[in-house]
Amino acid sequence: YTIDLPGNKKFNGGEQLKVTSTDPSGNKSDEKVIDVKDTTPPVAPTVSEVTSESPQVSGTAEAGSTVK
């Protein structure tokens, strides 16, 4: 089977989907809960200018991401 997800619903990861099946007599299965996984990488960080006099590198990155 294939179920199309609504095009107007954006999933970010961490949401849960509940899936059931119903037979022709109307009997409904137990639900199966699945977690939506975030597989989208963060946008590249911005980096301020670095010179030979700079003691550090600074910039901005996606909240919660790790910059190395």
Secondary structure, 3 states (H helix, E strand, C coil): CCCCCCCCCCCCCCCEEEECCECCCCCECCCEEEECCCCCCCCCCEECCCCCCCCCCCEECCCCCCCC
